């Protein structure tokens, strides 16, 4: 219920005497809700406000990372990379790791490829998934595999599709996708992620702890 969530956030932000850090934390949440709602401009505006107010704090770094992720979603990979480079040395280990992961992903899949279209489509699919538009996201991913067969993104496409099935609790449909990544892309970035997610599925949902332990 986005409208109710946004109304509550605005209520907290406008409260007199509210703790500044709580206000900025709420602005981050409100920025997320605007992004889910499709209002990218309001989202980046709120993230930037928090970045300015909390410049040297973990909250400011969190806001900076969300702005970098937003640039990635929009397909502005160069600007995203500029911000991610600065965040790699973040005081927060979580932010630093997230920044490194996204930066390496962009480099790995863009690299020497001068055609940005597959990456732009993939980042758009991730945004659609974030906005709970799974069917549109799936359609975009299917288009990538159809138009760009054999592209370096193929394991990432399969992993995102598996995540969508997990979110819908359709675990049996996620399993073959993850197994394919482990079989054919073990050395790529998603190899270990796929192995770990598959282990979790076997342990927590398919009641096969032996298989989970093997993985």
N, C-alpha and C positions, 0 to 999 in steps of 0.2 A: 504494500500500500504506500506508494511513493509520496502521494500528496500529504497523507497524515504524517509521514516521517519528516518531510520537508517543513511542514507547519510547526512541528515540535522543535526542529532545529532552529528555525527562525525565532521561535518563542524564547529559547535559551539564549540565543545571541543578543536579543533585544532586552533581556532582563537587566535591570540596573544593579551594578555592583557584582556581577558574576565574575568569577575567577578568570583571568585573562587566558590562562592555558586551557581551561575547559571551553572557553569561547572559541579558541582557535582549533581545538580538537573537534568541536561541533562543526566548525566551518569546513574542515576536511571531510567529515561525513556528508555534509550538505553538498559539497563539491562532487562527491561520489554519486549522490542521488541525482544531481543535475546531469551527470554523465550517463547514468542509466536511462534518464529521461530523454537524452539526446541533445541537451543544451550544452554543447562543448564550451561556448564562450563563457557562460556563467561558472562553469566548472573550473576552467583555467584561471579565471579572475579570483575565485576563492582560494585556490591553491597558492596563487601568487601573493595574496594578502597574508596568508599564514607564513609563507616563506620570508616575507619582509618583516613581519612582527617577531618571528622566532628564528632569526637568521643563524644564530650560533647554537641552537638547541636541536636535539634529535627530532623534535616536532617539525622544525624548519626543514630538516633534511628529508623527512617523510613527505612534506609538501613538495619539495623539489623533485623527489623521485616520482611522485604522482604526476607532476607536470611533464617529466621526461617520458613516462609511460603514455601520457595523453598525446605527446608529439609522435610517439611510436604508433599509437592507434590511428592517427591521422595520416601516417605514411611519410612523416617528415623525419627520416632516419638520421640525417646529418645533425639536425638540431637536437634530437634525442641523444645521440652519441656525445655531443658536446656537454650536455648536462650529466650524462652517466659517467663520463670521465672524471668529472669533479666529485662525484658521489662515491667513486671506488674507494676513496680513503676516508669514508664516513666514520664518525666516532661510533655509530651504531653498526654492530656486526651484521645484523639482519639487512639493513639498508645497503651496506657495502656488498653483501653477497647478492642481493637482488639486482643491484646496479651492474655488478660483474656478469651475472648470468644473462641479463638482457643485452648487455653490450657484446658479449661473446656470441650470443645468438644472432645478433644483427650482422656482425662481422663474418660469422661462419656461413650464413645463408645469402648474404649480399656479396661479400668478398670481391672477386674479379667479375662478377656478373653485372653487366651494365644495364640489364633489363630489370627494373625495379618492380614491374607489375605483379609477379608472383608474391613477393614480400608484402606489397601494398594490399593485395587481396587477403593474404594470411592475417595481417594485422587487423584488417577490417573484420575478418571472421572472429578473431579474438574479442574485438569490441562488441560484436553482435552477441557473442556468447556471454560476455559480461553484462549485457543489457537483457539477458534472458530471452534472446531471440534465436533459440537453438536451430529451428528449421531453416532460417535465413543463413545462419552460420554454416550449417551443413551444406546448403546449396553452394555457398561460396567456396568451401573446401573441395567439393566435388568438381567445381569448375577448374580449380587449380590442377587437380590430377588429370583432368581431361585435356586442358590446353597446354600443360607443361609436363608431359610424362617424363619420369626419370629425374625430375628436379630434386635438388638437395633438400627441399622442404618436405619430401614425402613422409619421412618418419615423424616429423612434427605434425603434419596433417593427421596421420593415424593416431598420434597421441592425443590430439585435441578431440578427435572423434570419440576416442575411448573415454575421455573425461566427460563428454556429454552423455554417454551411455551410463557412466557411473552416477552422474547427477540425477539421471532418471531411474536409478536403481535397476537398470537392465545390465546386470553384471556379466551374464553369459555372452552378451554381444560385445562387451569390452575385451574379453579374454583373447579371442583370435587376433584382434588388432595389436594388443600388447605382445602377444607371442610372435607376431610377424616382425615387430620392431626388434625384439630380442634376437630373433633368428638372423635377420638380414641387416640390421643396423646397430649391432652390439657396441661397436666402437664409436658411434656418433653420440652427439650430446644427449639424445633422449634414451639411449640404451639403458643407463642405470636408473633413470626415472621410471621407465616402463617396467623394469624388473621389480623395483620397489613397490610400484602401484599394484602390479599383479600379485605380489606377495600379500599385500594388504587385503586385496579382494578375496584371495583364498583363505586368509585367516579370519577376516571379519564377516564375510558374507557367504562364502561357499563351503565353510566348515571343513576345510581340508588343511589342517595345521602342518601335516607332514610336507605337503607341497609348498606351503608357505615357507617352512624352514629351509627347504632345498633352495628356493629362490633367494 
